[in-house]
Amino acid sequence: MRLHAPANVFLRRAQLVFMLATLLPTILMTATGVVLLTAGGSKYTALVAGILVVAFCVSSMTGYILGSIFVARGARIAQVQNHFLAAVSHEVRTPLTSMRMFIDTLRADRLTDAAEKRRCLDVLHQEINRLDSLVGRLIELSKIESGRHAFERLPVSLRAVVDDSLAAFAAICVASPVGLKVTVEDGTVMGDRAALAHAVTNLLSNAFKYTPDDKRIALSVLRQGPRHVAITVEDNGPGIPRHEQGLVFDKFERGQAAIDSGRPGSGLGLALVRAIVEAHGGRVELESEKNQGARLRLVLKLAAES
C-alpha cells in the first residue's frame, strides 16, 4: 500500500514548484526588459518590446504573490483539518477503549459478583452516552458552521430563555445544588429559543464544573444601550489566562486549568456557544484573569418591538 503525504505537504511542494516556475523566468525577463529599455534609445520597436516585457513581468509577479497567498492559506486550512481529525480520533478512542475493556471483561465471565457486573454495565452505559453526546455535538456544530442548521426566527422572550436554561441547569447540578444569583431585564430577540437556552446552559454548566466548592455563579440579562442585550454568566473559578482566551472557543481546545482539574470535557461547549450566538447575529465576549474567575457575555440584538 502506498502512503500519501498529508495535504499540507503537497501544498508546500506546490508552492515551491510555483516559485521556481514563475519567479526565476520573471527575474530573467525583467532583466531583459530593462536592457531593452535602456538600449533602445529612439528605436520604438525596442522601447515597446521592453515595456511589454516589463508589463508581463509585473503581471507574473502579481500572480506569483496572489498564488503564494492562496497556497499558504490552503496549507493552513489543511493543517487545521489534520489537527481536527487527530482531536476527534482521540476523543472517540477514549470511550471506545473503555467500552472494549468492559465488554471483554463481561464476555470472559471474569466477574462473578452481580454488583460488579451491574457496575460494569453502568460504566458502559455512561461511556455510550458520552460518545453519543460527543457525536451529537460534532454534528450540530458542523451543521451550524456550514449554514445547514435551520434555526427558528421567532420572537423569543429573554425571560423564557433564562427559565429554560435554569431548568436544564438544575438537572445538571441536582446532586450538588448551588446558589445562583439571577438578574433579568426582560426583552425580546429574534431567534431559536431552544438553541439560545442551550448556549446559556453550556455557560452555566462550565461555571458549575470548574468552580471550587464555594461556588459563586451569577446569571444576568441586562440591556446594552437601546438595541442590544447582554446575557452574562460570571463565576469564581480559576479564570482563563489572556494567552488562552483566543483558543478556548476553538473545537477541542480546553484551558490549562480545565485540564489540570481532571474533570471530563470534550472542548466543544464554548465552540458550540459561539457558533449559536454568531448564527443569531451576536457575539461572545470573555473577560477573565487567572485565579479571578471568568465573565462570559452573549451580546444579542433586541427585536424591533423591545
C-alpha positions, 0 to 999 in steps of 0.5 A, a space after each residue: 500500500 502506498 502512503 500519501 503525504 498529508 495535504 499540507 505537504 503537497 501544498 508546500 511542494 506546490 508552492 515551491 514548484 510555483 516559485 521556481 516556475 514563475 519567479 526565476 523566468 520573471 527575474 530573467 525577463 525583467 532583466 531583459 526588459 530593462 536592457 531593452 529599455 535602456 538600449 533602445 534609445 529612439 528605436 520604438 520597436 525596442 522601447 515597446 518590446 521592453 515595456 511589454 516585457 516589463 508589463 508581463 513581468 509585473 503581471 507574473 509577479 502579481 500572480 506569483 504573490 496572489 498564488 503564494 497567498 492562496 497556497 499558504 492559506 490552503 496549507 493552513 486550512 489543511 493543517 487545521 483539518 489534520 489537527 481536527 481529525 487527530 482531536 476527534 480520533 482521540 476523543 472517540 478512542 477514549 470511550 471506545 477503549 473503555 467500552 472494549 475493556 468492559 465488554 471483554 471483561 463481561 464476555 470472559 465471565 471474569 466477574 462473578 459478583 452481580 454488583 460488579 457486573 451491574 457496575 460494569 454495565 453502568 460504566 458502559 452505559 455512561 461511556 455510550 452516552 458520552 460518545 453519543 453526546 460527543 457525536 451529537 455535538 460534532 454534528 450540530 456544530 458542523 451543521 451550524 458552521 456550514 449554514 445547514 442548521 435551520 434555526 427558528 426566527 421567532 420572537 423569543 422572550 429573554 425571560 423564557 430563555 433564562 427559565 429554560 436554561 435554569 431548568 436544564 441547569 438544575 438537572 445538571 447540578 441536582 446532586 450538588 445544588 448551588 446558589 445562583 444569583 439571577 438578574 433579568 431585564 426582560 426583552 425580546 430577540 429574534 431567534 431559536 429559543 431552544 438553541 439560545 437556552 442551550 448556549 446559556 446552559 453550556 455557560 452555566 454548566 462550565 461555571 458549575 464544573 470548574 468552580 471550587 466548592 464555594 461556588 459563586 455563579 451569577 446569571 444576568 440579562 441586562 440591556 446594552 444601550 437601546 438595541 442590544 442585550 447582554 446575557 452574562 454568566 460570571 463565576 469564581 473559578 480559576 479564570 482563563 489566562 489572556 494567552 488562552 482566551 483566543 483558543 478556548 472557543 476553538 473545537 477541542 481546545 480546553 484551558 490549562 486549568 480545565 485540564 489540570 482539574 481532571 474533570 471530563 470535557 470534550 472542548 466543544 461547549 464554548 465552540 458550540 456557544 459561539 457558533 449559536 450566538 454568531 448564527 443569531 447575529 451576536 457575539 461572545 465576549 470573555 473577560 477573565 484573569 487567572 485565579 479571578 474567575 471568568 465573565 462570559 457575555 452573549 451580546 444579542 440584538 433586541 427585536 424591533 418591538 423591545 
